[in-house]
Amino acid sequence: MDPDFWKARWAEGRIGFHEGHANALFARHADAFAGKSRILVPLCGKSEDMAYLASRGHEVCGIELVEDAVRAFFQEHSIEPSVRKTDHATVYEAQGITIFAGDVFSVTREDVGAVDALYDRAALVALPAELRKKYVAHVRSLLPQGALGMLVAFEYPQERMPGPPFSVDEKEVRSLYAGAQVELLEEAAANEHRFAQAGLVPTERLYRITL
Ligand SMILES: C[S@@+](CC[C@H](N)C(=O)[O-])C[C@H]1O[C@@H](n2cnc3c(N)ncnc32)[C@H](O)[C@@H]1O
């Protein structure tokens, strides 16, 4: 999507994707990250999942296009981050949480540093089909082989609602992550307001992916 699309959504407070609490499906399986030290969270918004991961002893490395969302995350947690600029992003950092304010596609493995896990909730599904392959390839380039990914994705009849979030079914997840081990851990009905308005109850699925 055009960066202006996301900037406008944050500026106008149209952030129905923001759950305001840790994702319930993920929280039931968060032990899968036991022993993982630093978790990459692309397209992180101001997700509470980052605070949840930090509360479980992980370091977090988020990447978010809209700098106001990054500032909001730290403000809402009453944390004063340090701020520095790299060639590719402005980096906010405090208490084991680093968030790169910038385009995920511009952030390099050198910028990110060592990470050993991936958490993707509403990131892959935020991107249109033509960008998803590029996104997965890029995210994989930021992680070492064998890293563990936890992915939360939705499936619903795409013709009933324009994305984002887009519908990404299990077949597409397996195709995008070809070569990795993909395991469906749990699925549930997503009874969210933004879908309900369109008369939809999508299926929300949590996958464990070993890269
Ligand atoms: C649907 S939201 C999900 C946010 C978060 N993962 C959550 O669960 O609340 C997608 C986020 O990705 C950000 N975004 C979109 N394109 C991006 C890009 N190219 N690089 C970094 N962030 C991007 C948007 O600003 C938005 O905050």
The ligand as an SDF file (V2000), in Angstrom:
LIG
                    3D

 27 29  0  0  0  0  0  0  0  0999 V2000
   -2.6740   -3.7770   10.1040 C   0  0  0  0  0  0  0  0  0  0  0  0
   -1.4690   -2.8640   10.9620 S   0  0  0  0  0  0  0  0  0  0  0  0
   -0.9060   -4.0650   12.1620 C   0  0  0  0  0  0  0  0  0  0  0  0
   -0.0710   -3.4750   13.2580 C   0  0  0  0  0  0  0  0  0  0  0  0
    0.3430   -4.4980   14.3320 C   0  0  0  0  0  0  0  0  0  0  0  0
    1.0530   -5.6310   13.7890 N   0  0  0  0  0  0  0  0  0  0  0  0
   -0.8410   -4.9420   15.1420 C   0  0  0  0  0  0  0  0  0  0  0  0
   -1.0860   -6.1590   15.2220 O   0  0  0  0  0  0  0  0  0  0  0  0
   -1.5140   -4.0800   15.7200 O   0  0  0  0  0  0  0  0  0  0  0  0
   -0.1530   -2.7720    9.8020 C   0  0  0  0  0  0  0  0  0  0  0  0
    0.9370   -1.7850   10.1920 C   0  0  0  0  0  0  0  0  0  0  0  0
    1.9910   -1.8560    9.2550 O   0  0  0  0  0  0  0  0  0  0  0  0
    2.5030   -0.5580    9.0200 C   0  0  0  0  0  0  0  0  0  0  0  0
    3.1480   -0.6040    7.6980 N   0  0  0  0  0  0  0  0  0  0  0  0
    2.5350   -0.6570    6.4950 C   0  0  0  0  0  0  0  0  0  0  0  0
    3.4360   -0.7130    5.5060 N   0  0  0  0  0  0  0  0  0  0  0  0
    4.6630   -0.7380    6.1070 C   0  0  0  0  0  0  0  0  0  0  0  0
    6.0000   -0.7930    5.6240 C   0  0  0  0  0  0  0  0  0  0  0  0
    6.2670   -0.8280    4.3140 N   0  0  0  0  0  0  0  0  0  0  0  0
    7.0120   -0.7830    6.5240 N   0  0  0  0  0  0  0  0  0  0  0  0
    6.7590   -0.7410    7.8670 C   0  0  0  0  0  0  0  0  0  0  0  0
    5.5050   -0.6840    8.3780 N   0  0  0  0  0  0  0  0  0  0  0  0
    4.4780   -0.6720    7.5120 C   0  0  0  0  0  0  0  0  0  0  0  0
    1.2710    0.3340    9.1050 C   0  0  0  0  0  0  0  0  0  0  0  0
    1.5960    1.6690    9.3980 O   0  0  0  0  0  0  0  0  0  0  0  0
    0.4900   -0.3360   10.2370 C   0  0  0  0  0  0  0  0  0  0  0  0
    0.8060    0.2110   11.4870 O   0  0  0  0  0  0  0  0  0  0  0  0
  1  2  1  0
  2  3  1  0
  2 10  1  0
  3  4  1  0
  4  5  1  0
  5  6  1  0
  5  7  1  0
  7  8  2  0
  7  9  1  0
 10 11  1  0
 11 12  1  0
 11 26  1  0
 12 13  1  0
 13 14  1  0
 13 24  1  0
 14 15  1  0
 14 23  1  0
 15 16  2  0
 16 17  1  0
 17 18  1  0
 17 23  2  0
 18 19  1  0
 18 20  2  0
 20 21  1  0
 21 22  2  0
 22 23  1  0
 24 25  1  0
 24 26  1  0
 26 27  1  0
M  CHG  2   2   1   9  -1
M  END
$$$$
